[in-house]
């Protein structure tokens, strides 16, 4: 493909491109081959401008970088936002892409909403996939793992690859990191959803305002003009949701509020009229276009209902049939590591795994399980969790406080300590937890021992929640050259500990 054609398609003009043939795109100089367009970006840990000469030596025909960067031997595509310009050029190379693409943003619920949207589309007869924290989930349900938002080359390559495989519908997670670093660019977004907003990633964004503005790039710059915006607003929503609604209204795109009551003088696009918890799920009464429908959602928790409603909203907004969508809601499968029931102990206590790693998410997960605790028989909610190292430390004490207030027994343990002293991380969590009068809180650093202790303590009427790592398959210890990833799957460990506890009883 000619570089001139790619640059013209991106609206950049083709001066200096000549007849240069492009064979690929790379943001890692070690992956540059003859004919590659290289993106030289400055990052927090590494400045790719320092290796431009190496990329050119390896065959880069063009380098997208700041005007101040030194480029010799290849076309210098100068830009104030090199990441965005690189994505614009690359999008022409990685095409075509699936016809219907939707994006999901928010602090919590992105993975579940994107995956539920994929499932709904599939049950409506579409060839659908999802991209996000779990990786790429294809129409047959197979998963390849990855980051929440992969780098722009991987993202666009995945999209074009899915199209070649016959996929027509894709739902992807739009993280704040991905949005601020232009890792979601270059594909037409037919609709988007905003789930909720609370504290997270302040180690990167600095302030809640900057974090919120990163999310709002999805509305302002990424989605197509006229594409519907779906926003959840329920009893659990805060002032940031109201700001998101105001922001969406200013954008001029169709706004579809999904929620539990009328908002801004109009009925929601989808209204949750009633929600009744059942033993293994919940019964939802949903109003759409003036008609009420009853759906038996096979997932527990208020926030799972919110995620399912957002997913249904995305499916309806992109043309899916209402009856098929509501039928699909009743057949949704649990998302890996999202209130996933790992095992039922020999005593009869269910053990759930959840990815909750913020105060709001932890509170929501506990609230989701609380109605299922058999209080009449003295049932307790036992929670095991920790916090990641080298991340926003300001959320640790609030997580401890939330757990101590909401759970009956709290076991603070290690998550992914990375380069920090794990005992220091646990100490910060304990500081919040021990401030709650009467709280039953224990400090067990070894995560397997913590899980084992929770399961051994659980009686028939109890429920155990193991939070923080969800679907993750490893525990990150150390940083830099000293980083190790130890095999650790909360689901598998919970099953092993339950089996060991069962043997001890027999």
C-alpha positions in Angstrom: 0.0 0.0 0.0 1.3 3.4 -0.9 2.3 5.8 1.9 0.9 8.8 -0.2 -2.5 7.1 -0.4 -2.6 6.4 3.4 -1.6 10.0 4.2 -4.2 11.5 1.8 -6.9 9.2 3.3 -5.9 10.6 6.8 -6.3 14.1 5.5 -2.6 14.9 6.0 -1.5 15.5 2.5 1.2 13.4 0.8 4.1 15.8 0.4 7.4 13.8 0.5 5.7 10.4 0.4 6.4 9.8 -3.3 5.9 6.1 -4.3 7.0 4.7 -1.0 5.5 1.3 -0.3 4.3 0.6 3.2 4.5 -3.0 4.5 3.4 -2.5 8.1 3.3 -0.3 11.2 5.2 -0.5 14.5 5.6 1.4 17.8 8.4 -0.9 19.0 11.6 -0.3 17.1 12.5 -3.9 17.5 9.6 -4.9 15.3 10.5 -2.6 12.4 11.1 -4.2 9.1 11.7 -2.7 5.6 8.7 -0.6 4.6 7.4 0.0 8.2 5.9 3.3 9.4 7.4 3.8 12.9 5.6 5.7 15.7 8.1 7.4 17.9 6.2 8.3 21.1 7.4 9.6 24.4 6.2 7.5 27.3 6.6 7.7 31.1 9.2 5.0 31.1 10.7 5.1 27.6 11.2 7.8 24.9 11.0 6.1 21.4 12.5 9.3 19.9 15.8 8.0 21.2 15.7 4.9 18.9 14.5 6.6 15.7 17.9 6.0 14.1 17.7 2.3 14.9 14.2 2.1 13.4 15.4 3.8 10.2 18.4 1.4 10.0 15.9 -1.5 10.3 14.0 -0.2 7.3 11.4 2.4 8.5 10.3 4.5 5.6 8.5 7.1 7.7 8.6 8.2 11.3 5.6 9.8 13.0 7.0 12.0 15.8 7.1 15.5 17.3 8.5 18.2 15.1 11.4 18.5 17.5 12.5 14.9 17.0 15.5 14.1 14.8 14.7 12.0 11.8 17.2 11.2 9.1 16.9 8.7 6.2 13.1 8.5 6.4 10.1 10.8 5.9 9.4 12.7 9.1 5.7 13.1 9.7 5.7 15.8 12.3 2.7 16.2 14.6 1.7 17.8 17.9 -0.1 14.5 18.7 2.1 11.8 17.1 -0.1 9.0 18.6 -3.2 10.4 17.0 -1.6 11.0 13.7 0.0 7.6 13.6 -3.5 6.0 14.3 -5.1 8.1 11.5 -2.5 6.9 9.0 -2.5 3.3 10.2 -6.3 3.0 10.0 -6.1 3.0 6.2 -3.7 0.2 6.2 -5.7 -2.0 8.6 -9.0 -1.9 6.7 -11.7 -2.9 6.2 -13.0 -3.4 9.7 -16.4 -4.8 11.0 -19.4 -2.8 10.1 -20.8 -2.3 13.6 -18.3 -1.3 16.4 -19.3 0.0 19.8 -17.2 1.2 22.7 -17.8 1.0 26.5 -16.1 3.3 29.0 -16.5 3.9 32.7 -14.6 3.1 35.8 -16.3 -0.3 36.5 -18.3 -2.6 34.3 -16.5 -2.1 31.0 -15.5 -5.8 30.6 -18.9 -7.2 31.6 -20.9 -4.7 29.4 -18.7 -5.3 26.3 -18.8 -9.1 26.8 -22.6 -9.1 27.4 -23.1 -7.0 24.3 -21.1 -9.6 22.3 -23.3 -12.4 23.8 -26.5 -10.5 23.0 -25.5 -9.9 19.4 -24.5 -13.5 19.0 -27.9 -14.7 20.3 -29.5 -12.3 17.9 -27.8 -14.1 15.0 -24.8 -11.7 14.5 -21.1 -12.7 14.1 -19.8 -10.8 17.1 -16.6 -10.4 19.1 -15.3 -8.3 22.0 -11.9 -6.7 22.8 -10.8 -5.7 26.3 -9.4 -6.9 29.6 -10.1 -10.5 28.8 -8.4 -10.2 25.4 -10.2 -10.9 22.1 -13.3 -13.0 22.5 -14.4 -14.4 19.1 -17.8 -15.6 17.9 -17.1 -19.1 19.1 -16.3 -17.9 22.6 -12.6 -18.5 22.4 -10.3 -15.9 24.2 -6.8 -14.7 23.6 -5.6 -12.7 26.6 -4.4 -9.1 26.5 -4.5 -5.6 28.0 -7.8 -3.7 28.6 -6.8 -1.5 25.6 -4.0 -3.0 23.4 -1.6 -0.7 21.6 -2.9 0.9 18.5 -1.2 -1.5 16.1 -2.6 -4.5 17.9 -6.0 -2.9 18.2 -6.3 -2.1 14.5 -4.8 -5.4 13.5 -7.3 -7.2 15.6 -10.2 -5.3 14.1 -9.1 -6.0 10.5 -8.4 -9.6 11.4 -11.9 -10.0 12.8 -13.3 -8.6 9.7 -11.4 -11.1 7.6 -12.9 -13.9 9.8 -16.4 -12.7 9.0 -17.1 -10.8 12.2 -19.6 -8.0 11.7 -20.1 -6.7 15.2 -17.4 -5.8 17.8 -17.7 -4.3 21.3 -14.5 -3.0 22.9 -13.5 -1.5 26.2 -12.4 2.2 26.0 -10.1 2.7 29.0 -9.0 6.1 30.1 -5.4 5.2 29.4 -6.4 4.0 25.9 -8.4 7.2 25.2 -5.7 9.6 26.5 -3.0 7.7 24.5 -5.1 7.4 21.3 -5.1 3.6 21.4 -8.7 3.4 20.3 -8.5 5.5 17.1 -9.1 4.8 13.5 -12.4 2.8 13.5 -15.9 4.1 13.0 -17.7 3.8 16.4 -21.5 3.3 15.8 -22.5 3.7 19.5 -20.9 4.0 22.9 -21.8 3.4 26.5 -20.8 5.1 29.8 -21.3 2.8 32.8 -20.2 4.8 35.9 -17.4 6.9 37.3 -15.4 6.8 40.5 -11.9 7.0 41.8 -9.2 5.0 39.9 -6.0 5.5 38.0 -5.1 8.8 39.8 -1.5 7.7 39.8 -1.7 8.3 36.0 -4.2 11.1 35.5 -3.5 13.1 38.7 -7.0 14.4 39.3 -10.5 13.2 39.0 -11.2 16.0 36.5 -8.3 14.9 34.2 -9.5 11.3 34.5 -13.0 12.3 33.6 -11.9 14.4 30.6 -10.0 11.4 29.3 -13.2 9.4 29.4 -15.1 12.2 27.6 -12.8 11.9 24.6 -15.0 9.0 23.6 -17.9 11.4 23.2 -16.0 14.3 21.8 -13.6 12.8 19.3 -13.9 9.0 18.9 -17.6 8.2 18.1 -19.1 9.0 14.8 -21.3 12.1 14.4 -24.9 11.1 15.2 -23.9 7.9 16.9 -26.0 7.1 20.0 -24.6 7.5 23.5 -25.9 5.1 26.2 -25.5 6.2 29.8 -26.5 4.3 32.9 -28.1 6.4 35.6 -29.5 4.6 38.6 -29.7 4.9 42.4 -25.9 4.0 42.5 -24.9 6.9 40.2 -23.1 10.0 41.4 -22.5 13.6 40.3 -20.0 12.4 37.6 -22.8 10.6 35.8 -24.8 13.8 35.8 -21.8 15.5 34.3 -21.5 12.8 31.7 -25.1 13.3 30.7 -24.6 17.1 30.4 -21.5 16.5 28.3 -23.3 14.1 26.0 -26.1 16.6 25.5 -23.6 19.3 24.5 -22.1 16.9 21.9 -25.4 16.8 20.0 -25.4 13.0 19.5 -28.6 11.1 20.4 -28.6 10.4 24.2 -30.2 7.2 25.5 -30.3 7.2 29.3 -30.7 3.7 30.7 -31.8 3.7 34.3 -34.3 3.3 37.1 -36.2 6.5 36.9 -37.0 9.5 34.7 -34.0 11.7 34.1 -33.9 15.3 32.8 -37.6 15.4 32.2 -37.7 12.3 29.9 -38.2 8.6 30.4 -35.1 6.6 30.0 -34.5 4.7 26.7 -34.6 1.6 28.9 -36.1 1.8 32.3 -35.5 -0.7 35.1 -39.0 -0.7 36.7 -38.3 -3.4 39.3 -35.5 -5.8 40.3 -36.1 -8.9 42.5 -33.1 -11.0 43.6 -33.5 -14.8 43.3 -31.4 -17.7 44.5 -29.2 -17.7 41.3 -30.0 -14.4 39.6 -32.7 -11.7 39.5 -36.0 -11.0 37.9 -36.0 -7.6 36.0 -39.0 -5.7 34.8 -37.9 -3.5 31.9 -39.8 -0.8 30.1 -38.9 0.1 26.5 -41.0 2.2 24.1 -43.9 2.2 26.5 -44.1 -1.6 27.0 -42.9 -3.6 30.0 -41.1 -6.9 29.7 -40.1 -9.4 32.4 -36.6 -10.8 32.1 -35.0 -13.5 34.3 -31.4 -12.5 34.4 -29.2 -15.4 35.4 -26.6 -13.2 37.1 -26.6 -11.8 40.7 -26.1 -8.2 41.8 -27.5 -4.7 41.1 -24.5 -3.7 39.1 -24.8 -6.8 36.9 -28.3 -5.7 36.1 -26.9 -2.2 35.2 -24.3 -3.8 33.0 -26.8 -6.0 31.3 -29.1 -2.9 30.7 -26.2 -1.0 29.1 -25.5 -4.0 26.9 -29.1 -4.2 25.9 -29.1 -0.5 25.2 -26.1 -0.8 22.8 -27.7 -3.8 21.0 -31.0 -1.9 20.5 -29.3 1.3 19.5 -27.4 -0.6 16.8 -30.5 -2.2 15.3 -31.0 -5.5 17.1 -34.6 -6.7 17.6 -36.2 -6.0 21.0 -37.7 -9.4 21.5 -34.4 -11.1 20.7 -32.4 -8.8 22.9 -34.7 -9.4 25.9 -34.6 -13.1 25.3 -30.8 -13.0 25.1 -30.7 -11.3 28.5 -32.3 -14.3 30.1 -29.5 -16.5 28.7 -26.4 -14.4 29.4 -23.4 -16.4 30.7 -21.2 -15.1 33.6 -18.1 -13.1 32.6 -14.8 -14.5 33.7 -13.8 -13.1 37.1 -16.9 -10.9 37.4 -18.9 -12.3 40.4 -17.9 -15.7 39.1 -18.9 -18.6 41.4 -15.7 -20.6 41.7 -16.8 -23.4 44.0 -19.3 -24.4 46.8 -17.4 -25.7 49.8 -18.2 -29.0 51.4 -20.0 -27.1 54.1 -22.2 -25.5 51.5 -20.7 -21.9 51.3 -20.4 -20.5 47.8 -17.1 -18.8 46.9 -17.2 -15.9 44.4 -14.4 -14.3 42.5 -14.6 -10.6 41.4 -12.2 -8.1 39.8 -13.3 -5.3 42.1 -10.2 -3.2 42.8 -11.6 0.2 43.7 -13.7 1.3 46.7 -16.9 1.7 44.7 -16.4 -1.7 42.9 -15.7 -3.5 46.1 -18.8 -1.9 47.7 -20.9 -2.9 44.7 -19.6 -6.5 44.8 -20.4 -6.8 48.5 -23.8 -5.3 48.0 -24.5 -7.7 45.2 -23.8 -10.7 47.4 -25.4 -9.4 50.6 -29.0 -10.4 49.7 -27.9 -14.0 49.2 -26.4 -14.4 52.7 -28.7 -16.4 54.9 -29.0 -13.9 57.7 -31.7 -15.9 59.5 -29.2 -18.7 60.0 -26.4 -16.3 61.1 -24.8 -16.2 57.7 -21.8 -13.9 57.2 -20.1 -12.3 54.2 -16.4 -13.0 54.3 -14.2 -10.8 52.0 -10.6 -11.4 51.0 -8.9 -8.6 49.1 -5.7 -6.5 48.7 -4.5 -3.6 46.5 -2.0 -3.4 43.7 1.5 -1.9 44.2 2.8 1.1 42.2 -0.7 2.2 41.6 -3.0 4.8 43.1 -2.3 4.5 46.9 -5.0 6.9 47.9 -7.7 4.3 47.3 -6.3 1.7 49.8 -7.6 3.1 53.1 -11.1 3.7 51.5 -11.2 0.1 50.3 -10.4 -1.1 53.8 -13.1 1.2 55.2 -15.7 0.0 52.7 -14.9 -3.7 53.4 -15.0 -3.3 57.2 -18.3 -1.5 57.0 -20.0 -3.8 54.6 -18.6 -7.3 55.3 -18.7 -9.4 58.4 -15.2 -10.8 58.2 -12.4 -9.1 56.3 -9.1 -10.7 55.4 -6.5 -8.2 53.9 -4.0 -9.9 51.8 -1.5 -9.3 48.9 -2.7 -8.5 45.4 0.0 -7.6 42.9 2.5 -5.8 45.1 4.9 -5.1 42.2 7.8 -2.9 43.4 6.2 -1.9 46.7 6.6 -3.5 50.1 3.5 -5.7 50.4 3.3 -5.2 54.2 3.2 -1.4 53.6 0.3 -1.8 51.2 -1.6 -4.0 53.6 -0.9 -1.6 56.4 -2.6 1.3 54.4 -5.6 -0.9 53.8 -5.7 -1.9 57.5 -5.5 1.7 58.5 -8.9 2.3 56.8 -10.4 -1.0 58.0 -9.5 -0.7 61.7 -11.1 2.7 61.9 -14.5 1.0 61.8 -15.7 0.1 65.3 -16.4 -3.6 65.8 -14.8 -4.6 62.5 -13.4 -8.2 62.3 -10.3 -7.7 60.3 -7.3 -10.0 59.8 -4.0 -9.4 58.0 -2.7 -12.5 56.1 -0.1 -11.6 53.5 0.2 -14.9 51.6 -2.8 -14.8 49.2 -3.3 -18.6 49.2 -3.2 -18.8 53.0 -5.7 -15.9 53.1 -8.1 -17.7 50.7 -7.7 -20.9 52.6 -8.4 -19.1 55.9 -11.6 -17.6 54.5 -12.8 -21.0 53.2 -12.0 -22.8 56.4 -13.9 -20.2 58.4 -17.0 -20.3 56.1 -20.1 -22.1 57.3 -23.1 -23.3 55.3 -25.0 -20.0 55.6 -21.9 -17.9 54.7 -20.6 -16.5 51.4 -17.0 -15.8 50.5 -15.9 -13.1 48.1 -12.3 -13.0 46.8 -11.8 -9.6 45.2 -9.2 -7.7 43.3 -7.7 -10.0 40.7 -10.7 -11.6 39.0 -9.6 -13.3 35.7 -5.9 -12.7 36.2 -3.6 -15.8 36.0 -0.6 -14.4 37.8 0.6 -12.4 40.8 3.2 -9.7 40.0 6.1 -9.5 42.4 8.8 -6.8 42.0 9.3 -4.4 39.2 11.7 -3.7 36.3 14.4 -6.3 35.9 13.4 -7.9 39.2 9.8 -8.4 38.2 8.4 -12.0 38.5 4.9 -13.2 37.7 3.9 -16.1 39.9 1.2 -18.4 38.6 -1.9 -17.6 40.6 -5.6 -18.0 39.5 -8.1 -17.0 42.3 -10.7 -19.4 40.8 -8.3 -22.4 40.8 -6.8 -21.6 44.2 -10.3 -21.3 45.7 -11.2 -24.7 44.3 -8.0 -26.2 45.6 -8.4 -24.7 49.1 -12.0 -25.9 49.2 -10.9 -29.4 48.3 -8.3 -29.4 51.0 -10.8 -28.1 53.6 -13.2 -30.8 52.5 -10.6 -33.5 53.0 -9.9 -32.2 56.5 -13.5 -32.5 57.4 -13.9 -36.1 56.1 
